[in-house]
Amino acid sequence: MPAEYTQGDQFRGARIHLCDLSGLEIRDCDVTGLKIVDCYGGNVSLGGFEREAEHHRYAVRDPTVLQAGARTE
């Protein structure tokens, strides 16, 4: 069974490099400032984002993702 971390801040400001994060699930967490850069994989799902204020921004900066059918609303 995979490790489970709840109600903590042990990953705040962490940098994860060259790791296998297959099956990683992040739920009900503050991901302000989260960056995922130069990663690969399949069956990736991002969902359930809520905007608390108008100044929040979510960006996908890769034309490959947009070509795969992501909505650009």
PyMOL commands that place a pseudoatom at each C-alpha (Angstrom):
pseudoatom trace, name=CA, resn=MET, resi=1, chain=A, elem=C, hetatm=0, pos=[0.000, 0.000, 0.000]
pseudoatom trace, name=CA, resn=PRO, resi=2, chain=A, elem=C, hetatm=0, pos=[1.376, 3.453, -0.905]
pseudoatom trace, name=CA, resn=ALA, resi=3, chain=A, elem=C, hetatm=0, pos=[2.288, 5.953, 1.799]
pseudoatom trace, name=CA, resn=GLU, resi=4, chain=A, elem=C, hetatm=0, pos=[-0.390, 8.489, 2.697]
pseudoatom trace, name=CA, resn=TYR, resi=5, chain=A, elem=C, hetatm=0, pos=[0.276, 12.014, 3.925]
pseudoatom trace, name=CA, resn=THR, resi=6, chain=A, elem=C, hetatm=0, pos=[-2.495, 14.119, 5.440]
pseudoatom trace, name=CA, resn=GLN, resi=7, chain=A, elem=C, hetatm=0, pos=[-2.840, 17.570, 6.978]
pseudoatom trace, name=CA, resn=GLY, resi=8, chain=A, elem=C, hetatm=0, pos=[0.832, 18.456, 6.826]
pseudoatom trace, name=CA, resn=ASP, resi=9, chain=A, elem=C, hetatm=0, pos=[3.233, 20.817, 5.163]
pseudoatom trace, name=CA, resn=GLN, resi=10, chain=A, elem=C, hetatm=0, pos=[6.207, 18.493, 4.695]
pseudoatom trace, name=CA, resn=PHE, resi=11, chain=A, elem=C, hetatm=0, pos=[6.194, 19.113, 0.920]
pseudoatom trace, name=CA, resn=ARG, resi=12, chain=A, elem=C, hetatm=0, pos=[5.884, 22.915, 1.045]
pseudoatom trace, name=CA, resn=GLY, resi=13, chain=A, elem=C, hetatm=0, pos=[8.587, 24.429, -1.128]
pseudoatom trace, name=CA, resn=ALA, resi=14, chain=A, elem=C, hetatm=0, pos=[9.943, 20.985, -2.058]
pseudoatom trace, name=CA, resn=ARG, resi=15, chain=A, elem=C, hetatm=0, pos=[11.599, 20.263, -5.392]
pseudoatom trace, name=CA, resn=ILE, resi=16, chain=A, elem=C, hetatm=0, pos=[11.185, 16.794, -6.833]
pseudoatom trace, name=CA, resn=HIS, resi=17, chain=A, elem=C, hetatm=0, pos=[13.641, 15.803, -9.564]
pseudoatom trace, name=CA, resn=LEU, resi=18, chain=A, elem=C, hetatm=0, pos=[14.043, 12.607, -11.598]
pseudoatom trace, name=CA, resn=CYS, resi=19, chain=A, elem=C, hetatm=0, pos=[11.469, 10.620, -9.596]
pseudoatom trace, name=CA, resn=ASP, resi=20, chain=A, elem=C, hetatm=0, pos=[8.844, 8.110, -10.647]
pseudoatom trace, name=CA, resn=LEU, resi=21, chain=A, elem=C, hetatm=0, pos=[5.572, 9.662, -9.517]
pseudoatom trace, name=CA, resn=SER, resi=22, chain=A, elem=C, hetatm=0, pos=[3.357, 7.174, -11.381]
pseudoatom trace, name=CA, resn=GLY, resi=23, chain=A, elem=C, hetatm=0, pos=[-0.016, 6.937, -9.674]
pseudoatom trace, name=CA, resn=LEU, resi=24, chain=A, elem=C, hetatm=0, pos=[0.538, 10.066, -7.574]
pseudoatom trace, name=CA, resn=GLU, resi=25, chain=A, elem=C, hetatm=0, pos=[-2.767, 11.536, -6.425]
pseudoatom trace, name=CA, resn=ILE, resi=26, chain=A, elem=C, hetatm=0, pos=[-3.094, 15.000, -4.899]
pseudoatom trace, name=CA, resn=ARG, resi=27, chain=A, elem=C, hetatm=0, pos=[-6.508, 15.790, -3.379]
pseudoatom trace, name=CA, resn=ASP, resi=28, chain=A, elem=C, hetatm=0, pos=[-7.935, 18.755, -1.512]
pseudoatom trace, name=CA, resn=CYS, resi=29, chain=A, elem=C, hetatm=0, pos=[-4.564, 20.540, -1.308]
pseudoatom trace, name=CA, resn=ASP, resi=30, chain=A, elem=C, hetatm=0, pos=[-3.452, 24.128, -1.775]
pseudoatom trace, name=CA, resn=VAL, resi=31, chain=A, elem=C, hetatm=0, pos=[-1.367, 23.995, -4.953]
pseudoatom trace, name=CA, resn=THR, resi=32, chain=A, elem=C, hetatm=0, pos=[-0.691, 27.723, -5.212]
pseudoatom trace, name=CA, resn=GLY, resi=33, chain=A, elem=C, hetatm=0, pos=[2.506, 28.197, -7.199]
pseudoatom trace, name=CA, resn=LEU, resi=34, chain=A, elem=C, hetatm=0, pos=[2.680, 24.533, -8.276]
pseudoatom trace, name=CA, resn=LYS, resi=35, chain=A, elem=C, hetatm=0, pos=[4.870, 24.031, -11.362]
pseudoatom trace, name=CA, resn=ILE, resi=36, chain=A, elem=C, hetatm=0, pos=[5.132, 20.834, -13.371]
pseudoatom trace, name=CA, resn=VAL, resi=37, chain=A, elem=C, hetatm=0, pos=[7.916, 21.263, -15.919]
pseudoatom trace, name=CA, resn=ASP, resi=38, chain=A, elem=C, hetatm=0, pos=[9.397, 18.899, -18.516]
pseudoatom trace, name=CA, resn=CYS, resi=39, chain=A, elem=C, hetatm=0, pos=[7.515, 15.815, -17.314]
pseudoatom trace, name=CA, resn=TYR, resi=40, chain=A, elem=C, hetatm=0, pos=[5.957, 13.034, -19.337]
pseudoatom trace, name=CA, resn=GLY, resi=41, chain=A, elem=C, hetatm=0, pos=[3.211, 10.479, -18.894]
pseudoatom trace, name=CA, resn=GLY, resi=42, chain=A, elem=C, hetatm=0, pos=[-0.202, 9.398, -20.027]
pseudoatom trace, name=CA, resn=ASN, resi=43, chain=A, elem=C, hetatm=0, pos=[-3.711, 9.440, -18.577]
pseudoatom trace, name=CA, resn=VAL, resi=44, chain=A, elem=C, hetatm=0, pos=[-3.065, 12.653, -16.639]
pseudoatom trace, name=CA, resn=SER, resi=45, chain=A, elem=C, hetatm=0, pos=[-6.148, 14.330, -15.238]
pseudoatom trace, name=CA, resn=LEU, resi=46, chain=A, elem=C, hetatm=0, pos=[-6.513, 17.826, -13.790]
pseudoatom trace, name=CA, resn=GLY, resi=47, chain=A, elem=C, hetatm=0, pos=[-9.936, 18.586, -12.461]
pseudoatom trace, name=CA, resn=GLY, resi=48, chain=A, elem=C, hetatm=0, pos=[-11.973, 20.246, -9.775]
pseudoatom trace, name=CA, resn=PHE, resi=49, chain=A, elem=C, hetatm=0, pos=[-10.084, 23.538, -9.700]
pseudoatom trace, name=CA, resn=GLU, resi=50, chain=A, elem=C, hetatm=0, pos=[-12.023, 26.311, -7.995]
pseudoatom trace, name=CA, resn=ARG, resi=51, chain=A, elem=C, hetatm=0, pos=[-11.297, 29.981, -8.453]
pseudoatom trace, name=CA, resn=GLU, resi=52, chain=A, elem=C, hetatm=0, pos=[-11.519, 31.899, -5.213]
pseudoatom trace, name=CA, resn=ALA, resi=53, chain=A, elem=C, hetatm=0, pos=[-10.641, 35.272, -6.736]
pseudoatom trace, name=CA, resn=GLU, resi=54, chain=A, elem=C, hetatm=0, pos=[-10.260, 36.804, -10.180]
pseudoatom trace, name=CA, resn=HIS, resi=55, chain=A, elem=C, hetatm=0, pos=[-6.474, 37.185, -9.856]
pseudoatom trace, name=CA, resn=HIS, resi=56, chain=A, elem=C, hetatm=0, pos=[-5.899, 33.402, -9.834]
pseudoatom trace, name=CA, resn=ARG, resi=57, chain=A, elem=C, hetatm=0, pos=[-4.549, 32.024, -13.098]
pseudoatom trace, name=CA, resn=TYR, resi=58, chain=A, elem=C, hetatm=0, pos=[-4.183, 28.515, -14.496]
pseudoatom trace, name=CA, resn=ALA, resi=59, chain=A, elem=C, hetatm=0, pos=[-2.097, 28.088, -17.630]
pseudoatom trace, name=CA, resn=VAL, resi=60, chain=A, elem=C, hetatm=0, pos=[-1.176, 25.232, -19.911]
pseudoatom trace, name=CA, resn=ARG, resi=61, chain=A, elem=C, hetatm=0, pos=[1.844, 26.308, -21.900]
pseudoatom trace, name=CA, resn=ASP, resi=62, chain=A, elem=C, hetatm=0, pos=[2.322, 23.457, -24.303]
pseudoatom trace, name=CA, resn=PRO, resi=63, chain=A, elem=C, hetatm=0, pos=[0.679, 23.336, -27.726]
pseudoatom trace, name=CA, resn=THR, resi=64, chain=A, elem=C, hetatm=0, pos=[0.848, 19.526, -27.656]
pseudoatom trace, name=CA, resn=VAL, resi=65, chain=A, elem=C, hetatm=0, pos=[-1.668, 19.467, -24.794]
pseudoatom trace, name=CA, resn=LEU, resi=66, chain=A, elem=C, hetatm=0, pos=[-3.994, 21.859, -26.603]
pseudoatom trace, name=CA, resn=GLN, resi=67, chain=A, elem=C, hetatm=0, pos=[-3.877, 19.726, -29.755]
pseudoatom trace, name=CA, resn=ALA, resi=68, chain=A, elem=C, hetatm=0, pos=[-5.001, 16.718, -27.723]
pseudoatom trace, name=CA, resn=GLY, resi=69, chain=A, elem=C, hetatm=0, pos=[-8.424, 18.319, -27.219]
pseudoatom trace, name=CA, resn=ALA, resi=70, chain=A, elem=C, hetatm=0, pos=[-8.080, 20.454, -24.093]
pseudoatom trace, name=CA, resn=ARG, resi=71, chain=A, elem=C, hetatm=0, pos=[-10.610, 23.260, -23.975]
pseudoatom trace, name=CA, resn=THR, resi=72, chain=A, elem=C, hetatm=0, pos=[-9.197, 26.788, -24.124]
pseudoatom trace, name=CA, resn=GLU, resi=73, chain=A, elem=C, hetatm=0, pos=[-12.019, 28.709, -22.472]
for i in range(1, 73): cmd.bond("trace and resi %d" % i, "trace and resi %d" % (i + 1))
show_as sticks, trace
zoom trace
